[in-house]
Every structure is written in C-alpha cells, then in structure tokens.
Amino acid sequence: MRNLHVWTHRTEDGEKREVRAVKNQGRWKLQSKLKHEAEWTYYETPERSDLEELRDILWRKYQRRRASHEDVLLADKMLADLAGS
C-alpha cells in the first residue's frame, strides 16, 4: 500500500493549492499544483513550509494510530537536513 498524504491550502494570492506527499524508497516525495494547472510540479528539494505541514499531518495521524512513528521521524530528518543546507 502506498503511503500517501494530501492536503490543500490557499496561496497568498487566494489560489487553491493541492500538495501530495508519497513515501518512496525511504524518502518523502512531494508534488503540488494550483487548481488551474494541469500538470503537477515535482520537487527534488521540497519547500520548508510543505515539509512542516507534512510533519504536522503525520504527527496528528500518529497520535490516532493512522501513521507510523518512523514516518514522523523521517519528516523530522528531512526538515533537519533542509535546515543544514
């Protein structure tokens, strides 16, 4: 089963933006698109705000036993790696 998490938010311009995070080969892969766009944007290095939102979602799901602790730790590691670069 794929480990997939999806959320939406509004940009500063008021546009709806959908973000998807998929765990693949021990790493979170993020992609996003605005509502009017047809193609997804895939990120080699995800935006910090998206990673923080993913970590928050994973933590809430972990507390409800819907996500593993390893998933939360992986998001924490990616945030730490992003801060170190």
C-alpha positions as CSV (number, residue, x, y, z in Angstrom):
1,M,0.0,0.0,0.0
2,R,1.2,3.5,-0.9
3,N,1.9,5.9,1.9
4,L,0.1,8.9,0.6
5,H,-1.0,12.2,2.3
6,V,-2.8,15.0,0.6
7,W,-3.7,18.5,1.8
8,T,-4.9,21.8,0.3
9,H,-4.4,25.4,1.3
10,R,-4.8,28.9,-0.2
11,T,-1.8,30.8,-1.5
12,E,-1.2,34.4,-0.7
13,D,-3.0,35.3,-3.9
14,G,-6.0,33.3,-2.8
15,E,-5.5,30.4,-5.2
16,K,-6.2,26.9,-4.1
17,R,-3.0,24.7,-4.0
18,E,-3.0,20.9,-3.5
19,V,0.0,19.2,-2.2
20,R,0.7,15.4,-2.2
21,A,3.4,13.6,-0.3
22,V,4.3,10.0,-1.1
23,K,6.8,7.9,0.8
24,N,9.0,6.2,-1.7
25,Q,12.3,4.4,-1.1
26,G,12.6,5.7,2.5
27,R,12.1,9.4,1.5
28,W,9.1,11.7,1.2
29,K,8.5,12.9,-2.4
30,L,6.3,16.0,-2.6
31,Q,4.4,17.4,-5.6
32,S,1.9,20.2,-5.9
33,K,-0.3,22.1,-8.3
34,L,-2.5,25.1,-8.4
35,K,-6.2,24.4,-9.1
36,H,-5.9,25.9,-12.7
37,E,-2.8,24.0,-13.6
38,A,-3.0,20.7,-15.5
39,E,0.5,19.4,-14.6
40,W,2.0,18.6,-11.2
41,T,5.2,20.2,-10.0
42,Y,7.6,17.6,-8.6
43,Y,10.2,18.8,-6.0
44,E,13.7,17.4,-5.7
45,T,14.0,19.6,-2.6
46,P,10.6,20.4,-1.1
47,E,9.7,23.7,0.3
48,R,10.2,24.1,4.0
49,S,6.5,25.1,4.6
50,D,5.3,21.9,2.8
51,L,7.6,19.7,4.9
52,E,6.4,21.4,8.1
53,E,2.8,20.8,7.1
54,L,3.6,17.2,6.3
55,R,5.3,16.7,9.6
56,D,2.2,18.2,11.4
57,I,-0.2,16.0,9.5
58,L,1.9,12.9,10.2
59,W,2.1,13.7,13.9
60,R,-1.6,14.1,14.2
61,K,-2.2,10.8,12.3
62,Y,0.4,9.1,14.5
63,Q,-1.5,10.1,17.6
64,R,-4.6,8.5,16.1
65,R,-2.6,5.4,15.1
66,R,-3.0,6.2,11.4
67,A,0.7,6.8,10.7
68,S,3.9,5.2,12.0
69,H,6.4,6.8,14.2
70,E,9.1,6.1,11.6
71,D,7.2,8.3,9.1
72,V,7.3,11.2,11.6
73,L,11.0,10.7,12.3
74,L,11.7,10.7,8.5
75,A,9.9,14.0,8.1
76,D,11.9,15.4,11.1
77,K,15.1,14.2,9.5
78,M,14.2,15.8,6.1
79,L,13.5,19.1,8.0
80,A,16.8,18.9,9.8
81,D,18.6,18.2,6.5
82,L,16.9,21.2,4.9
83,A,17.9,23.4,7.8
84,G,21.5,22.2,7.5
85,S,21.8,23.0,3.8
